[in-house]
Amino acid sequence: MTEPSERSNTFEDPRAFLGRHGLRPRESFGQCFLVARPVAEAIVAALDPGPDETVVEIGTGTGTLARMLAPRCGRVLALERDRDLARALMAEGLPGNVTLVETDAVTYDYAGACGAGPWSVVGNLPYQLTGRLLRALTEGTPRWRRAVVMVQREVARRLLASPGGEDWGVLTVFTQAVSAVERVCEASPGCFHPPPRVYSTVVKLTPREAPLARVDETFQRVVHALFAARRKTVKNGLASVVGRERAAAVCARAEIDPGLRPEVLALDALDRLARAVATG
C-alpha cells in the first residue's frame, strides 16, 4: 500500500480509496466524491493557503483534498461524520499535519478550533445542508481568510446574483453583505462518483473589510419579510414588520420608493430600511 507521505500533494481518485476499503458512497449522506483532478487542483489554487494557516475541510471523504493541501499549509482539520470513512482514513493514515475530526459540520465551532491564527474553509457542501452550512460560516463577522466551496449551480447563481434578478434573495443578501463572492470553476455530473443529477459550481468567498450592511436582528427581520413577499411592494412587505400605517413612513425615512419590488433593492437600500425600522 502506498504510504501517506507518498500520496501527499497528489490527487488520488476517491474510487481507489473506496475500493481498497470495500466502501460505497452513502446515498443517505448525499455523498458524491470529486473524481476530476482539474477541479480539485482549481480548488487548491483558489484557496492558496499560507504556510502558517489552518484549513478546515468540510466533509473530507476519502482525504484526497486534505492530502493535496497538507504540504501547503500549517495544518488541516478534516471534518467527517461518516464513521466508516473515518475508520478507513485512520487505518490508512494521513499526513502528520492533518487531524481527522468526526463531527457535524453544521454545529462545529470553526473559530474556536482554529484559534487566533489565520484560517480558511474548503469543501464540497452536501446539497441538503448547503444553506445551513453557509449560514454557519457567514453569521456575524467572518473570521476566516477565505472559503472555497462547491455548491449546486443554482445556489451559486444566487450567491453571485445582482439586484433586479430573480436569483437575488435572502441567501444572496446575507452572504454578499459580509463577503465578496467569485466563481472559480464549473463541475459537471461526470466529475463525481456517483454522478449527481445536478451541475455544480466552485465559488470563493472573501470577507469584506467593512460589511455592506449591519446584519443584526432588525436587518434579518426586514430582509426575510421583504423577500417572503418579493412579488409585492416594499411597503406591503414591510407591513408585517412595522405595520401598514408605519411602512410608508419608514420608506420615506430610508429614501426608498415604497412602490418598488424588494428584488430590486441593493444592500445599501436594505440596510437603510433596517436602520429606519430600528430608529422607529
N, C-alpha and C positions, 0 to 999 in steps of 0.2 A: 504494500500500500504506500502511496506517495506521502511523504511526511508533510505536515502543515507548513513548515518553513519553505518547502519546495513549491507549494501551491500558492504561497503568498504573492500578492501583486499580480497574479494572473487570473484570467477568467476561466472558471470551471463550469461547464454546463451542469445545472442542477440535476438533470436526469441521471448523470453519472453517480452523484451522491445518493440520490434516492434508490438507484439500482443496487448500490453496494449494501444498503441497509434494508432492502426489501420494503420500502415505504412508497406510498402513493399519495398524491395531493388529496386533501380533505375538502370535499365539497361543502361540508357544514361550516368550515372556516373560510370559505371563499378563496382557497389557495390557488394561485396561478403563478408559477415560478418563471421569472425572466430568463430566457434562454438565448437572447440576442446579444452577443458580445458588444456590437457597436453602441447599443443603447446603454448598457452597463458602463461602458467607457465614457459616454457622454455625461452620465450622472456623476461619475467620479470627477470628471473635468469641471463640471459646473459647480460642484461643491468646493473643490480646490481647498482642502483643509490645510491649516498650518501645522508645523511640527510639534507645537505645544497644545494643539486643540483636541478637545474631546468630541467625538462624533457619536451621536445616538442614532442607531439604526432601528427603525420601526419594522418589526417582522423580518428578522434576519434569514428565516427559512433554512436554506442549506449552507448559509455562511459565505456564499460566493462574493457578495459585495463587501462584507466585513473583511475578508482576506485581501481584497483589492485595495481597501482603504488603509489597512493596518500599517503598511510601511510609510504612509504619507501623513500620519497624524500621531498625536501623543497616545491616544487610546480610543478604543471603540467599545461602546456599551451596546451590545447586540441584544435587542429585546425579542423574545419569542414566547408565545403562550402555548404552542403545540408541544406537549411533553415528549412525544415520540421523537420529534425533530431535535429537541433539546438534548435528549438522551443520546441520540446518534452523534450530535455535534461534540458532546463531552467525550464520548468514546473515541472519536476520531481525532480530536484535538484541534485547537485553534491557535493562531499566533499569540505570543506572550502578552501583547498589549490589548487583546480582545477579551472582554468579560461578557460571558453569556448571562442574561438576566431573564428568568422566567417570570413574566408579568403581563398585565393587561396594559397595553399602550395608551388606552384612553384615560386611565386613572394614574398613570405613572408620574412621579414627581421629577420632571425633567431638570428643572433648575436646581433642586436640592441634590440630585445625584451628580450633577456636573460641577457644582461648586463655583468658585469665583473666577476661574479661568475661562478662556474663550471656548465656546461650544457651538455645534451645529447639529442639524437634524437631516436625516435622509431616510427614504423608504418608499416602498410600493404600498400605498394605503389600500387596505381592503375596501372594496366598493361600498359594502354595507356600513362601514364605520368612517367613511371619509369625512362627512360633516362634523361628527363628534371629535375626530382627531384634529381637524383644522381649527375647531373652536378651542380645543385644549391648548393648541400651540400659539394661537393669536390672542387669547384673552389677556387683558391688561396690556402692559408694555413688553413686547417680546425681548427676552434677554439673549436669545441665540443670535449668532452672527449671520447665519444663512440656513435656509431649509430648502432642500431639493427633493420633491416628492412626485411620485407617479399617481395620477388620478384619472378617472374616466374622462374621455374627451369632452363630454357635455359639461362636466364640472369645471374643467379647465376653461371652457368658453365663458362660464360665469365668473371665474376668478379673474379673467383677463378683460371682462366686458367694460364698456364705457357707458355713461349716462345716455338715455334715449333708446337703448336697445332692449329687446325682451329678455336678454340674459342678465341685465343689470338688476340686482336684487339684494336681499339680506346678506347672503354669503359674500357677495362682491364687496358690499359696503364695509362690513366688519373686517374683512381681510385687507382691502386696499387702504382702509383708514390707518392701519399701523404698519403696512409693509408694501413695498413695490413688488409687482408680480411680472415675471418674464417667462416666455415659452422657451424651453430647452430643445425638445425634440418630440416626435410622434412615435407611437409604438402600435403596430397592427396586431390583431389577434395571434398571428403566426409567430410573434415574438415571445410567446408564453407557452408553458406546458402546465396544464392543458390550455388550449386556446379559449379565451373567454368569448362571449358573444358581443363584446363591445370593443371599441378602439380606445386607446389610452394616450395620455399626453404627460410629459415630464415638465414641471414648472419649477421655477426658482423664486423663492420669497426672500426679500432682504428688508429687515426692519428699517423704518424711516427714522431719521434723526429727530424729526418733530412730527408727531402724528397729524394727519389731516383733519381729525375730528377728536373731540374728547369723548371716548367711548365709555361713558358712565351709564348708570341705570336709566337716567332720563333719555339719553341718546338711544339706548337699546329699545326702550318702550316706544319711542317715536318711530324709529325705523321699522320695527315689527308691525306697528299699527298701520303705517303708510303702505307697506308692501303687501299686507294682508288684504288691502283694498286698492291694489295698484291700478285697477280699471276705473276707480272713482277719482274725484278731485282731491287735491291736498287738503282742502278744507274739510271734506267729508271724512277723509282718513284720520285727520286729527281729532275729529269729534269723539272718537272712542277714548281719547286720552284726556282731553280738556273740556269736553262737552261742546255741543253745536254752537252755543252762543259765544264761547270764548275763541273758537277756532279761527274766525276771521281776524280777530284782534291779534292773535299770535302770529298769523301770516303777515299782517301789516308790520308788526314789530320786527319780524325777521326779514322784511322786504322781499317776501315771496308772493307771487301771484296765486291767490287761493284757488283759481280755476285750473292750475296746471295738474298734470298727472304725476304721481310720485316717481315713476320710472325715468323722468327727465331731470330729476334733481341731482346735482353733483354733491360731492361730500361736503363742500363748504356750505351749501344751502341747507343740507340736512343738519349740519352742526348748528347753524344759525337758528333753525327751527327748534332744536333741542334746547338751546340756551334761552330762547324766548319762552318756551314752556317752563323751564326751570325758574325763571325770574318772575313768573306769574303773569 
